Amino acid sequence: MEHGNHSRADAVDRAMSPGGESGDRVMAGPGLVGGPTACDWAARFGMVRARSINLAARISAEDQQVQSMPDASPTKWHLAHTTWFFETFILKTDPAYAVFDPDFEYLFNSYYEAVGPRHPRDERGLITRPDAAEVLAYRAHVDAAMIRLIETGDPALWLPLIALGLNHEEQHQELILMDIKHAFSLNPLEPAYQGAAPAGVAPFLAWRDFEGGLVEIGHAGTAFAFDNEGPRHKVWVEPFRIASRLVTNGEWIEFIADGGYRQPRLWLSDGWAAVQREGWTAPLYWRDDDGAWSEFTLAGRTAVDPAALVRHVSHFEADAFARWSGRRLPAEAEWEIAAVAGALDQAFDQAWQWTASPYVAYPRFRPAGDATGEYNGKFMSGQMVLRGGSCGTPDGHSRSTYRNFFPPAARWAFSGVRLADDV
């Protein structure tokens, strides 16, 4: 997946989770691909691939070309890159496979040094050729070859890479939503990607206490997980408490009104520098309309709903809000313990939740020895971990051990805040 982040069929039924942005949440099946038969694998592959097309079908070819900032990518590029992944790491190993276009290896490589040179990330919006129609033809070519492989190939050889490729594509499906939202927010017409969301209802806030101690975290077992979710290992956790729900817009408005963006004592040094450099006064996409807050959503600009949870805040903002509240952000081990215990509302379907943990390797972590080893490990510097999932995350994609990560100043992800405290 693309980094600046790491974050993310219909057969795909669209559903709306309370407090989410209408249509962002998609029911897409389990995180591990399909079942034990080739038919199950083929169905799962087709479902995930179809969802990407359906997300893009809501916007024009011109919309699919735009790149609104270096961290974002055009929708067309996401569609091509996820196809490049299957072609490069699976299909090209077969001498009989006919490459669709040799130039695509350069155009749609993201960051895999072992594969070769690539087009600069911040210039992806300049790739007007191939056009959107040819990218769809590319996808159809690769999909047909992949279905043949799934139905006739050696499962022991290919299924792990297919599982990785499909989960990778689900990550890019969330990125499609993140990136087009950012692009539309900069359009003076402020177009809508989808219909309006229902009013939010904030769940009751409770504090869940945990005694801590020596606990195990991380992924174990045979179900799919990314390499950075393991190995499973022991950590010592002091007694803590964690909020049952996420922070709301109404609570954030109180933070703003109390001068939260004007008090350097609340901010980490780099965070305060970002506030001054970027002119932050509210979450991304918020605007003060003569004393009334509005926000840009995938449904266009709407009034800020105080009961809905806050999204599009950086780690720096989340940390400052926690200090203002007299609380703190949870460590990722604390979040995982609480999630496994079923103590968290809005854990996986509303907003990614910033933690206080830097994104580093777990003990005994070793990246894969081939090019796919570049997927996660080389980004373990200068990033912070987010846990959970968001309204843009395909259903079933995330899990309690999932480790998303972004730079601490990033705000265009569907990121929110859950508070924690010491007992």
ChimeraX attribute file (.defattr): number of C-alpha atoms within 10 A of each C-alpha:
attribute: neighborCount
match mode: 1-to-1
recipient: residues
	/A:1	23
	/A:2	21
	/A:3	16
	/A:4	15
	/A:5	20
	/A:6	23
	/A:7	26
	/A:8	26
	/A:9	25
	/A:10	17
	/A:11	15
	/A:12	17
	/A:13	12
	/A:14	15
	/A:15	15
	/A:16	17
	/A:17	19
	/A:18	20
	/A:19	24
	/A:20	23
	/A:21	24
	/A:22	22
	/A:23	20
	/A:24	23
	/A:25	22
	/A:26	22
	/A:27	18
	/A:28	22
	/A:29	18
	/A:30	16
	/A:31	19
	/A:32	19
	/A:33	24
	/A:34	17
	/A:35	13
	/A:36	9
	/A:37	12
	/A:38	18
	/A:39	14
	/A:40	14
	/A:41	21
	/A:42	20
	/A:43	17
	/A:44	23
	/A:45	22
	/A:46	17
	/A:47	18
	/A:48	23
	/A:49	23
	/A:50	15
	/A:51	22
	/A:52	22
	/A:53	18
	/A:54	13
	/A:55	18
	/A:56	20
	/A:57	11
	/A:58	13
	/A:59	15
	/A:60	10
	/A:61	15
	/A:62	13
	/A:63	16
	/A:64	24
	/A:65	21
	/A:66	23
	/A:67	22
	/A:68	20
	/A:69	15
	/A:70	13
	/A:71	15
	/A:72	26
	/A:73	27
	/A:74	25
	/A:75	30
	/A:76	27
	/A:77	25
	/A:78	25
	/A:79	25
	/A:80	23
	/A:81	24
	/A:82	25
	/A:83	23
	/A:84	25
	/A:85	24
	/A:86	22
	/A:87	24
	/A:88	15
	/A:89	17
	/A:90	18
	/A:91	20
	/A:92	13
	/A:93	10
	/A:94	9
	/A:95	8
	/A:96	8
	/A:97	12
	/A:98	14
	/A:99	17
	/A:100	15
	/A:101	8
	/A:102	9
	/A:103	9
	/A:104	19
	/A:105	21
	/A:106	15
	/A:107	21
	/A:108	23
	/A:109	23
	/A:110	23
	/A:111	18
	/A:112	14
	/A:113	11
	/A:114	11
	/A:115	16
	/A:116	10
	/A:117	14
	/A:118	16
	/A:119	16
	/A:120	14
	/A:121	18
	/A:122	14
	/A:123	12
	/A:124	20
	/A:125	20
	/A:126	11
	/A:127	16
	/A:128	12
	/A:129	11
	/A:130	15
	/A:131	14
	/A:132	20
	/A:133	12
	/A:134	12
	/A:135	19
	/A:136	17
	/A:137	13
	/A:138	21
	/A:139	23
	/A:140	14
	/A:141	16
	/A:142	21
	/A:143	19
	/A:144	11
	/A:145	16
	/A:146	21
	/A:147	18
	/A:148	12
	/A:149	18
	/A:150	21
	/A:151	14
	/A:152	10
	/A:153	14
	/A:154	10
	/A:155	16
	/A:156	8
	/A:157	10
	/A:158	15
	/A:159	17
	/A:160	13
	/A:161	16
	/A:162	22
	/A:163	20
	/A:164	19
	/A:165	22
	/A:166	24
	/A:167	24
	/A:168	21
	/A:169	25
	/A:170	28
	/A:171	22
	/A:172	26
	/A:173	28
	/A:174	23
	/A:175	28
	/A:176	26
	/A:177	23
	/A:178	20
	/A:179	25
	/A:180	24
	/A:181	24
	/A:182	22
	/A:183	21
	/A:184	21
	/A:185	22
	/A:186	14
	/A:187	10
	/A:188	7
	/A:189	10
	/A:190	17
	/A:191	18
	/A:192	18
	/A:193	19
	/A:194	16
	/A:195	13
	/A:196	16
	/A:197	19
	/A:198	15
	/A:199	14
	/A:200	17
	/A:201	14
	/A:202	18
	/A:203	17
	/A:204	8
	/A:205	12
	/A:206	14
	/A:207	16
	/A:208	14
	/A:209	17
	/A:210	18
	/A:211	10
	/A:212	16
	/A:213	12
	/A:214	9
	/A:215	13
	/A:216	15
	/A:217	21
	/A:218	19
	/A:219	21
	/A:220	14
	/A:221	7
	/A:222	7
	/A:223	10
	/A:224	17
	/A:225	23
	/A:226	15
	/A:227	19
	/A:228	23
	/A:229	20
	/A:230	21
	/A:231	17
	/A:232	17
	/A:233	14
	/A:234	15
	/A:235	13
	/A:236	11
	/A:237	17
	/A:238	14
	/A:239	14
	/A:240	18
	/A:241	22
	/A:242	25
	/A:243	22
	/A:244	23
	/A:245	21
	/A:246	25
	/A:247	23
	/A:248	23
	/A:249	20
	/A:250	17
	/A:251	17
	/A:252	18
	/A:253	17
	/A:254	11
	/A:255	18
	/A:256	16
	/A:257	10
	/A:258	12
	/A:259	12
	/A:260	22
	/A:261	21
	/A:262	15
	/A:263	12
	/A:264	16
	/A:265	12
	/A:266	19
	/A:267	23
	/A:268	15
	/A:269	12
	/A:270	11
	/A:271	20
	/A:272	21
	/A:273	13
	/A:274	16
	/A:275	20
	/A:276	13
	/A:277	9
	/A:278	9
	/A:279	10
	/A:280	14
	/A:281	16
	/A:282	20
	/A:283	20
	/A:284	19
	/A:285	19
	/A:286	18
	/A:287	18
	/A:288	12
	/A:289	10
	/A:290	6
	/A:291	7
	/A:292	9
	/A:293	17
	/A:294	16
	/A:295	19
	/A:296	22
	/A:297	26
	/A:298	26
	/A:299	18
	/A:300	18
	/A:301	19
	/A:302	15
	/A:303	14
	/A:304	20
	/A:305	19
	/A:306	18
	/A:307	17
	/A:308	24
	/A:309	26
	/A:310	25
	/A:311	26
	/A:312	23
	/A:313	25
	/A:314	25
	/A:315	29
	/A:316	24
	/A:317	29
	/A:318	26
	/A:319	25
	/A:320	26
	/A:321	25
	/A:322	22
	/A:323	17
	/A:324	18
	/A:325	12
	/A:326	11
	/A:327	16
	/A:328	21
	/A:329	25
	/A:330	25
	/A:331	19
	/A:332	23
	/A:333	22
	/A:334	22
	/A:335	28
	/A:336	22
	/A:337	19
	/A:338	21
	/A:339	20
	/A:340	13
	/A:341	11
	/A:342	12
	/A:343	18
	/A:344	22
	/A:345	17
	/A:346	22
	/A:347	25
	/A:348	23
	/A:349	25
	/A:350	29
	/A:351	29
	/A:352	30
	/A:353	30
	/A:354	32
	/A:355	27
	/A:356	17
	/A:357	16
	/A:358	19
	/A:359	23
	/A:360	17
	/A:361	20
	/A:362	16
	/A:363	11
	/A:364	10
	/A:365	15
	/A:366	14
	/A:367	17
	/A:368	13
	/A:369	8
	/A:370	10
	/A:371	13
	/A:372	17
	/A:373	15
	/A:374	16
	/A:375	20
	/A:376	21
	/A:377	18
	/A:378	11
	/A:379	18
	/A:380	14
	/A:381	12
	/A:382	12
	/A:383	22
	/A:384	24
	/A:385	26
	/A:386	29
	/A:387	28
	/A:388	26
	/A:389	29
	/A:390	28
	/A:391	28
	/A:392	28
	/A:393	30
	/A:394	29
	/A:395	22
	/A:396	16
	/A:397	23
	/A:398	24
	/A:399	18
	/A:400	22
	/A:401	25
	/A:402	23
	/A:403	24
	/A:404	24
	/A:405	27
	/A:406	25
	/A:407	20
	/A:408	21
	/A:409	17
	/A:410	20
	/A:411	20
	/A:412	20
	/A:413	27
	/A:414	24
	/A:415	26
	/A:416	25
	/A:417	30
	/A:418	25
	/A:419	26
	/A:420	24
	/A:421	17
	/A:422	13
	/A:423	12
